[in-house]
Amino acid sequence: MRKRLAAARSGTLGTLDADGRANLVPVCFALDGGRVLLAVDSKPKRTRKLARVTNIQRAGWATLLVDHYEEAWERVWWVRVRGPARVLADGPEAAAALEVLLGKYEQWRAEPPAGPVLVIEAADWSSWAFA
């Protein structure tokens, strides 16, 4: 499951808002040991006050779901990682995490993500595969 998660190019980040409603957003990420790293990039957004950041700051918890679907169901799988989460606005830890993300996503090398880095400590792993 770690290999599948590390190789995946995108996933869905889940957080809970103050009313307990799920907030789901597609994300790019990198696995770094026991941590999942994400960054808020420069693509256009409706607001700079993003729910994913606010929810992590408030609740300190997040989930990442990565799945693979094909019509050949024997190749279908998913991996879910949950754990304590935090926001790194700047500093050496944020810079190091950003370097890991830049190593995975060539698109970000020309224009590195400008927003904070999000870190999920992978405390709970779940997975399923048809085969």
QUIUR-V479644 format. One record per residue. N is the residue number from 1. OMEGA is omega in whole degrees, -180 to 180 (* if undefined). BURIAL is I if it has 9 or more other C-alpha atoms within 8 Angstrom, else O. Layout:
n->(N & N)
omega->(OMEGA & OMEGA)
burial->(BURIAL & BURIAL)
This chain:
n->(1 & 2 & 3 & 4 & 5 & 6 & 7 & 8 & 9 & 10 & 11 & 12 & 13 & 14 & 15 & 16 & 17 & 18 & 19 & 20 & 21 & 22 & 23 & 24 & 25 & 26 & 27 & 28 & 29 & 30 & 31 & 32 & 33 & 34 & 35 & 36 & 37 & 38 & 39 & 40 & 41 & 42 & 43 & 44 & 45 & 46 & 47 & 48 & 49 & 50 & 51 & 52 & 53 & 54 & 55 & 56 & 57 & 58 & 59 & 60 & 61 & 62 & 63 & 64 & 65 & 66 & 67 & 68 & 69 & 70 & 71 & 72 & 73 & 74 & 75 & 76 & 77 & 78 & 79 & 80 & 81 & 82 & 83 & 84 & 85 & 86 & 87 & 88 & 89 & 90 & 91 & 92 & 93 & 94 & 95 & 96 & 97 & 98 & 99 & 100 & 101 & 102 & 103 & 104 & 105 & 106 & 107 & 108 & 109 & 110 & 111 & 112 & 113 & 114 & 115 & 116 & 117 & 118 & 119 & 120 & 121 & 122 & 123 & 124 & 125 & 126 & 127 & 128 & 129 & 130 & 131)
omega->(178 & 178 & 180 & 180 & -178 & -177 & -177 & -178 & 179 & 179 & 179 & 178 & 178 & 174 & 177 & 177 & -175 & 179 & 179 & 178 & 180 & 172 & -179 & -179 & 176 & -177 & 165 & -174 & 173 & 174 & -179 & -175 & 179 & -179 & 171 & -178 & 177 & 177 & 174 & -175 & -173 & 179 & -178 & 179 & -180 & -178 & 175 & 177 & -172 & -179 & -178 & 179 & 179 & -178 & 178 & 178 & -177 & -172 & -180 & -177 & 178 & 179 & 172 & 176 & 176 & 179 & 178 & 180 & 171 & 175 & 173 & -170 & 178 & 178 & -179 & 177 & 171 & 176 & 177 & 177 & 177 & 176 & 176 & -178 & 179 & -179 & 176 & -178 & 179 & 180 & -175 & 180 & 177 & 180 & 179 & 179 & 179 & 178 & 177 & 179 & 178 & 177 & -179 & -173 & 180 & -178 & -177 & -177 & 180 & 180 & -177 & 178 & -177 & -175 & -180 & 173 & 177 & -178 & 171 & 173 & -172 & -178 & -174 & 180 & 172 & 177 & 176 & 174 & 180 & -178 & *)
burial->(O & O & O & O & I & O & O & O & O & I & I & I & I & I & I & I & I & O & O & O & O & O & I & O & O & O & I & I & I & I & I & O & O & O & I & I & I & I & I & I & O & I & O & O & O & O & O & O & O & O & O & I & I & I & I & I & I & O & O & I & I & I & I & I & I & I & I & O & O & O & O & O & O & O & I & I & I & I & I & I & I & I & I & I & I & I & I & I & O & O & O & O & O & I & I & O & I & I & O & I & I & I & O & O & O & O & O & I & O & O & O & I & I & O & I & I & I & I & I & I & I & I & O & O & I & O & I & O & I & O & O)
